Amino acid sequence: MRVATFNILHGRSPEDDQVDLDRFVDAVASLDADVLALQEVDRNQPRSAGADLTALAAEAMGAAEHLFVAALHGSPGVWIAADGDLAPDAAAYGVALLSRLPVLSWESVRLAPVPVRVPMRFDGNRRPDLVRDEARVAVVATVDAPGGPITVANTHLTFIEWWQRRQLRTLRSALTGHPGRLMLLGDLNMGEERAQRLTGLRSLVSAKTFPVDEPTEQLDHILGTLDVDAAVLSGGSSRLALSDHRALYVDLA
């Protein structure tokens, strides 16, 4: 059973600054994942040819089960926080979880952004800029996997470090009581040691994922409980033909 996570940068390649849907489909197929977590996913956005990237990915990997959950509605420059997903055809941006295995239940968890503008210093700037955090979300599936159910959560956390702990606390609280083993996937915007410490889960694969050309840090993670850790056969990262992140994967017995 292969589990993978990939921040897809809405399907764009930094090399030519283009979204090529055929390239996106080929990249997803090449991962050959049984369960796949995607972040920075577009739906009905002009910059990605108005495509439903979740549906394209599901077809590419043969996933009968899949769910996109919007974090934001609208388009770049005019984003608004998504509150539920009551407009399935609206332009949106969020996370998706896809599975070749049967899914017993689905859930979404809203993760509140920092409520005020936050000073951030960017490269080349002497003074910090005030930035507004984005709304975040997690999608959770209980997968009917060999050996029993696994609860799999996918999220993309804020880049504001002191708020990440609160978002993880919200998510872990929502996952309490879910059946079977637990896995947390996604772009957590933090390193491996901190991800393990804040979640209380074990890192199932250690591999640098960002930036894509010559990665220096691991921002993307596949974490699990002890019983999942015991099933790990191998894992690593893959440089694909799109995104500023590498995909991360783990093979489980």
Secondary structure, DSSP 8 states (H G I E B T S, - for coil): -EEEEEE-GGGEETTTTEE-HHHHHHHHHHH--SEEEEEEEEES-GGGTT-BHHHHHHHHHT-SEEEEEEEEES-TTS-EE--S---TTS-EEEEEEEESS-EEEEEEEEE---SS-EEE--TT-SS-EEE----EEEEEEEEEETTEEEEEEEEE--S-HHHHHHHHHHHHHHHTT-SSEEEEEEE-SS-HHHHHHHH--EES-----BSSSS--B--EEEEE-HHHHTTEEEEEEE--SSSSS-EEEEEE-
